[in-house]
Amino acid sequence: MMAGGAGEEGLSAGCRGSDPVLDPASASIPTWALGLTPTPASTPSFSLASESLQPLQDLTGDGGVRKKQLHPGIGQPVPPSASVAVKYSGYLGNWNKLFCSNGSSKYPRLMKLGKDITLWGLEIGLLSMTKGEAALFVLTPEYAYGQRGCPPSIPPSTTVLFKVEVLDFIDSEECDAFFELTYSPFGLHDLFTRNNQHKNTGMFSLAGEIPHGGGLALEQRDRLPLEKVLKVAATEREFGNYFFYKQCFKIAKDRYKRALSILDHSSSSKAEQNQINASKLLLFLNLSLTYLKLERADQALKYGQLALEMDQGNAKALFRCGQACLYMREYSKSRDFLARAQRIQPFNRDINNELKKLAR
């Protein structure tokens, strides 16, 4: 499922090299299973079985995926095209035999439904959840690891239990459609195949990086409605924001830059160009701050100045430029940028604190 520590492949239907949804029984031993204590080769007995399972919500109508909500979330359910960040733990027996978990991960990675999360029953469960919701799931073998299981950790025909919390998700449907049209001359299927050969999943690698190779077809992109292009760029920026707040600054920087490349779109009117520029301004500000986090003050100054070219009175851009110049010990330039920002926002604590540094 995800690159990372042991135990972080438990949301795949079991076994490397198999079709996880259609043929879980054809699996081999997964990497996360190595070194774990084997369980008896039979379906474990559950205290949750029979009458105690009855209150659970039956998501599939055949008892294959049952759910008990621990606490509700907010907003709309996770859409089928989403990339999700979840905390999860998988159990055998009476919730006492842990076989996979990412509970030790400080920043769970975004995973694409149908690509990174391929355990059929768990995907069904996730589609019933909202942001912030936590739930327990009981998955029968048909919706989990099949008749053969995944030896040595998961015995044949085993019902498994999952505790899941949806931390966040991003609906990337528009992005998927956009890149299906414009990303690769070989087609989306071949692109997925080539990426998987390099241990990537879907359009992005397991950590969220952008795959190399291929390029956007400008003539195809320019034929798309501006509304769609803006929405795709906004989604890419949302991905960038997600990685920024998870302190994955290099990945965030790449997503912001890709959003900028998407906005290289021909405009047919001044109004359209203004819409494009408004989207670019946000990305310039994001990139300026991200480069400060990466201790690349020269690039932070570059993108701050690009923002100022679009909006001379933008206090954030002036502040970022001032910070970058201060980092580079260009004190006179820093004071000029910060003083201009202070005139626009005289009571901004961050701006005033930077000016105090210069006064020392």
C-alpha positions as CSV (number, residue, x, y, z in Angstrom):
1,M,0.0,0.0,0.0
2,M,2.4,2.6,1.2
3,A,6.2,2.8,1.3
4,G,7.3,3.0,4.9
5,G,7.7,1.1,8.0
6,A,6.7,-2.5,8.6
7,G,3.0,-3.0,8.8
8,E,2.0,-0.3,6.4
9,E,0.8,-2.5,3.6
10,G,-2.3,-3.8,5.4
11,L,-4.8,-1.9,3.3
12,S,-3.8,-3.9,0.2
13,A,-5.7,-7.1,-0.3
14,G,-3.1,-9.0,0.8
15,C,-0.4,-10.0,-1.3
16,R,2.1,-8.5,-3.6
17,G,1.8,-9.4,-7.2
18,S,-1.9,-10.4,-7.1
19,D,-5.1,-8.7,-8.2
20,P,-6.1,-7.6,-4.7
21,V,-9.8,-7.1,-5.4
22,L,-10.7,-9.9,-7.9
23,D,-8.4,-12.6,-6.8
24,P,-7.2,-12.3,-3.2
25,A,-6.6,-16.0,-3.0
26,S,-3.8,-15.8,-5.6
27,A,-1.6,-13.9,-3.2
28,S,2.0,-14.4,-1.9
29,I,3.4,-13.4,1.4
30,P,3.3,-9.6,1.9
31,T,6.3,-7.8,3.1
32,W,4.5,-6.5,6.2
33,A,3.6,-10.1,7.2
34,L,7.3,-11.2,7.6
35,G,8.3,-11.6,11.2
36,L,4.8,-11.4,12.7
37,T,3.6,-14.2,14.9
38,P,1.5,-16.6,12.9
39,T,-2.1,-17.2,14.0
40,P,-3.9,-20.6,14.0
41,A,-4.9,-21.7,10.5
42,S,-8.6,-21.3,11.0
43,T,-11.1,-18.5,11.3
44,P,-10.8,-16.9,14.7
45,S,-13.7,-16.9,17.1
46,F,-15.3,-13.5,17.7
47,S,-17.1,-12.3,20.7
48,L,-18.5,-9.8,18.2
49,A,-20.1,-12.6,16.3
50,S,-23.8,-13.6,16.2
51,E,-26.0,-11.3,18.4
52,S,-23.2,-8.8,19.1
53,L,-22.8,-8.2,15.4
54,Q,-26.5,-7.4,14.8
55,P,-26.4,-3.8,15.8
56,L,-23.6,-3.1,13.2
57,Q,-24.6,-1.5,10.0
58,D,-24.5,-3.9,7.1
59,L,-23.0,-2.0,4.2
60,T,-23.2,-4.7,1.5
61,G,-26.5,-6.4,2.3
62,D,-24.9,-9.8,2.7
63,G,-23.1,-9.2,6.0
64,G,-19.7,-9.0,4.2
65,V,-18.9,-5.5,5.4
66,R,-20.3,-4.4,8.8
67,K,-19.7,-1.1,10.4
68,K,-19.9,0.4,13.9
69,Q,-19.4,4.1,14.1
70,L,-17.3,5.3,17.0
71,H,-17.7,9.0,16.5
72,P,-19.2,11.0,13.6
73,G,-17.4,13.1,11.1
74,I,-18.5,16.2,9.2
75,G,-19.3,17.0,5.6
76,Q,-19.9,14.7,2.6
77,P,-18.8,11.1,2.4
78,V,-15.5,10.2,0.9
79,P,-16.0,10.1,-2.9
80,P,-14.8,7.1,-5.0
81,S,-12.1,9.3,-6.7
82,A,-10.6,10.6,-3.4
83,S,-7.1,10.4,-2.0
84,V,-7.5,9.9,1.7
85,A,-5.4,10.1,4.9
86,V,-6.4,7.5,7.4
87,K,-5.3,6.0,10.6
88,Y,-6.0,2.3,10.7
89,S,-5.3,-0.9,12.6
90,G,-6.1,-4.4,11.4
91,Y,-6.9,-7.2,13.8
92,L,-7.6,-11.0,14.0
93,G,-9.5,-12.7,16.7
94,N,-11.3,-10.8,19.4
95,W,-9.5,-7.5,18.5
96,N,-6.4,-8.9,20.2
97,K,-4.1,-9.9,17.3
98,L,-2.8,-6.8,15.5
99,F,-1.5,-7.7,12.0
100,C,-1.1,-4.2,10.5
101,S,-1.2,-0.6,11.6
102,N,0.0,2.9,10.8
103,G,-0.7,4.2,14.3
104,S,2.9,5.1,14.8
105,S,3.0,7.4,11.7
106,K,2.9,11.1,12.7
107,Y,1.7,12.1,9.3
108,P,-0.3,9.4,7.5
109,R,0.2,9.6,3.8
110,L,-2.5,10.3,1.2
111,M,-3.7,7.1,-0.5
112,K,-5.7,6.9,-3.6
113,L,-8.8,4.8,-3.5
114,G,-8.6,1.9,-5.9
115,K,-4.9,2.2,-6.3
116,D,-3.2,2.3,-2.8
117,I,-6.2,1.0,-0.9
118,T,-7.3,-2.1,-2.6
119,L,-8.8,-4.2,0.2
120,W,-12.3,-4.4,-1.3
121,G,-14.3,-4.4,2.0
122,L,-12.2,-1.5,3.5
123,E,-12.8,0.7,0.4
124,I,-16.5,0.0,0.7
125,G,-16.2,1.1,4.4
126,L,-14.3,4.2,3.6
127,L,-16.9,5.3,1.1
128,S,-19.4,5.4,3.9
129,M,-17.3,7.7,6.1
130,T,-16.9,11.4,6.4
131,K,-13.9,13.6,7.5
132,G,-13.1,13.1,11.1
133,E,-15.2,10.0,11.5
134,A,-13.9,6.9,13.3
135,A,-15.4,3.4,12.9
136,L,-14.9,-0.3,13.4
137,F,-15.4,-2.7,10.5
138,V,-15.8,-6.4,10.3
139,L,-14.8,-7.9,6.9
140,T,-15.6,-11.4,5.8
141,P,-13.0,-13.3,3.8
142,E,-14.8,-12.5,0.5
143,Y,-14.2,-8.8,1.2
144,A,-10.8,-9.2,2.6
145,Y,-8.1,-11.8,2.0
146,G,-10.1,-14.6,0.4
147,Q,-10.1,-18.3,0.9
148,R,-6.3,-18.7,1.0
149,G,-5.6,-15.7,3.3
150,C,-2.1,-14.4,3.5
151,P,0.1,-16.9,5.3
152,P,1.7,-16.7,7.8
153,S,-0.2,-13.8,9.4
154,I,-3.7,-14.3,7.9
155,P,-5.1,-17.8,7.9
156,P,-7.3,-19.1,5.2
157,S,-10.9,-17.9,5.1
158,T,-10.4,-15.4,7.9
159,T,-12.7,-12.6,9.0
160,V,-10.6,-9.5,9.8
161,L,-11.4,-6.4,11.9
162,F,-10.3,-2.9,11.2
163,K,-10.4,0.3,13.2
164,V,-10.3,3.3,10.9
165,E,-10.3,7.1,11.3
166,V,-10.6,9.4,8.3
167,L,-8.3,12.4,9.0
168,D,-8.7,14.1,5.6
169,F,-9.4,13.5,2.0
170,I,-9.1,15.3,-1.3
171,D,-11.4,14.6,-4.3
172,S,-9.2,14.4,-7.3
173,E,-11.8,13.4,-9.9
174,E,-11.2,16.5,-12.0
175,C,-7.4,16.0,-11.8
176,D,-7.7,12.3,-12.9
177,A,-9.9,13.3,-15.9
178,F,-7.5,16.1,-16.8
179,F,-4.4,14.0,-16.8
180,E,-6.1,11.2,-18.5
181,L,-6.7,13.6,-21.4
182,T,-3.4,15.4,-21.4
183,Y,-0.6,13.6,-19.5
184,S,0.6,10.8,-21.6
185,P,0.5,9.9,-25.3
186,F,0.5,6.2,-24.2
187,G,-2.9,6.5,-22.4
188,L,-3.8,6.4,-18.8
189,H,-3.6,2.6,-18.5
190,D,-0.1,2.4,-19.9
191,L,0.9,5.3,-17.6
192,F,-0.3,3.4,-14.6
193,T,1.5,0.3,-15.7
194,R,4.8,2.1,-16.2
195,N,4.5,3.9,-12.9
196,N,3.7,0.7,-11.0
197,Q,6.8,-0.8,-12.4
198,H,8.7,2.0,-10.6
199,K,6.8,1.4,-7.4
200,N,4.4,4.2,-8.0
201,T,0.6,4.0,-7.8
202,G,-1.8,5.9,-10.0
203,M,-0.8,9.3,-11.2
204,F,1.5,9.8,-8.1
205,S,4.0,7.8,-6.2
206,L,3.3,6.4,-2.8
207,A,4.6,9.4,-1.0
208,G,2.7,11.8,-3.3
209,E,5.5,12.8,-5.6
210,I,4.9,13.5,-9.3
211,P,6.1,10.9,-11.7
212,H,8.8,11.7,-14.2
213,G,8.4,11.3,-18.0
214,G,5.8,12.5,-20.4
215,G,4.4,16.0,-20.6
216,L,1.1,17.9,-20.8
217,A,-0.1,18.5,-24.3
218,L,-0.6,22.2,-24.5
219,E,-2.9,22.1,-27.4
220,Q,-5.2,19.7,-25.6
221,R,-5.1,21.7,-22.5
222,D,-6.0,24.9,-24.2
223,R,-9.1,23.3,-25.7
224,L,-10.4,22.5,-22.2
225,P,-12.8,25.0,-20.5
226,L,-11.1,27.4,-18.3
227,E,-13.4,26.5,-15.4
228,K,-12.0,22.9,-15.5
229,V,-8.4,24.1,-15.7
230,L,-8.9,26.3,-12.7
231,K,-10.5,23.5,-10.7
232,V,-7.6,21.1,-11.5
233,A,-5.1,23.8,-10.5
234,A,-7.0,24.4,-7.3
235,T,-7.0,20.7,-6.5
236,E,-3.2,20.5,-7.1
237,R,-2.8,23.5,-4.7
238,E,-5.0,21.7,-2.2
239,F,-2.6,18.7,-2.4
240,G,0.3,21.1,-2.0
241,N,-1.4,22.6,1.1
242,Y,-1.9,19.1,2.5
243,F,1.8,18.2,2.2
244,F,2.9,21.6,3.4
245,Y,1.0,21.2,6.7
246,K,2.4,17.7,7.0
247,Q,5.9,19.4,6.7
248,C,6.6,17.6,3.4
249,F,7.9,20.8,1.9
250,K,9.6,19.4,-1.1
251,I,6.5,17.5,-2.2
252,A,4.4,20.6,-1.5
253,K,6.7,22.7,-3.7
254,D,6.4,20.2,-6.6
255,R,2.6,20.2,-6.3
256,Y,2.4,24.0,-6.3
257,K,4.7,24.2,-9.3
258,R,2.6,21.6,-11.2
259,A,-0.5,23.8,-10.5
260,L,1.4,26.7,-12.0
261,S,2.2,24.7,-15.1
262,I,-1.5,23.8,-15.5
263,L,-2.3,27.5,-15.5
264,D,-0.3,28.0,-18.7
265,H,-3.6,28.3,-20.4
266,S,-4.5,30.6,-23.3
267,S,-7.1,33.1,-22.2
268,S,-9.7,34.5,-24.6
269,S,-10.5,37.7,-22.6
270,K,-9.2,40.0,-19.9
271,A,-11.7,38.5,-17.5
272,E,-10.3,35.0,-18.1
273,Q,-6.8,36.2,-17.6
274,N,-7.8,37.9,-14.4
275,Q,-9.1,34.5,-13.1
276,I,-5.8,32.8,-14.1
277,N,-3.8,35.5,-12.4
278,A,-5.8,35.3,-9.2
279,S,-5.0,31.5,-9.1
280,K,-1.3,32.2,-9.9
281,L,-1.1,34.8,-7.1
282,L,-2.1,32.3,-4.5
283,L,0.5,29.8,-5.8
284,F,3.3,32.4,-5.9
285,L,2.6,33.2,-2.2
286,N,2.5,29.5,-1.4
287,L,5.8,28.9,-3.2
288,S,7.5,31.9,-1.5
289,L,6.6,30.5,2.0
290,T,7.5,27.0,1.0
291,Y,10.9,28.0,-0.2
292,L,11.4,29.9,3.1
293,K,10.7,26.6,4.9
294,L,13.2,24.9,2.6
295,E,15.8,27.6,3.5
296,R,15.9,28.7,-0.2
297,A,15.6,32.5,0.4
298,D,16.6,33.3,-3.2
299,Q,13.6,31.3,-4.5
300,A,11.4,32.7,-1.8
301,L,12.2,36.2,-2.9
302,K,11.7,35.3,-6.6
303,Y,8.2,34.1,-6.0
304,G,7.3,36.9,-3.6
305,Q,8.3,39.4,-6.3
306,L,6.3,37.5,-8.9
307,A,3.3,37.9,-6.6
308,L,4.1,41.7,-6.3
309,E,4.0,42.0,-10.0
310,M,0.4,41.0,-9.9
311,D,-0.5,42.8,-6.7
312,Q,1.9,45.6,-5.6
313,G,0.0,46.1,-2.4
314,N,-0.1,42.5,-1.3
315,A,1.1,42.5,2.4
316,K,1.8,38.8,2.4
317,A,4.1,39.1,-0.6
318,L,5.9,42.1,0.9
319,F,6.3,40.2,4.1
320,R,7.7,37.1,2.4
321,C,10.2,39.2,0.4
322,G,11.2,41.0,3.6
323,Q,11.8,37.6,5.3
324,A,13.8,36.3,2.4
325,C,16.0,39.4,2.3
326,L,16.6,39.2,6.1
327,Y,17.6,35.6,5.7
328,M,20.1,36.6,3.0
329,R,21.3,39.5,5.2
330,E,20.2,42.1,2.8
331,Y,19.0,44.3,5.6
332,S,18.2,47.4,3.7
333,K,16.0,45.6,1.2
334,S,14.4,43.6,4.0
335,R,13.5,46.8,5.9
336,D,12.0,48.4,2.8
337,F,9.8,45.4,2.1
338,L,8.7,45.1,5.7
339,A,8.0,48.8,6.1
340,R,5.8,48.7,3.0
341,A,3.9,45.7,4.5
342,Q,3.5,47.5,7.8
343,R,1.9,50.5,6.2
344,I,-0.7,48.2,4.8
345,Q,-1.2,46.2,8.0
346,P,0.2,48.3,10.8
347,F,-1.0,46.0,13.6
348,N,0.2,42.7,12.1
349,R,2.3,41.1,14.8
350,D,4.4,39.0,12.5
351,I,5.4,42.0,10.4
352,N,6.2,44.1,13.5
353,N,8.3,41.3,15.0
354,E,10.4,41.1,11.9
355,L,11.0,44.8,12.0
356,K,12.1,44.5,15.6
357,K,14.7,42.0,14.6
358,L,16.1,44.5,12.2
359,A,16.2,47.2,14.8
360,R,18.4,45.1,17.2
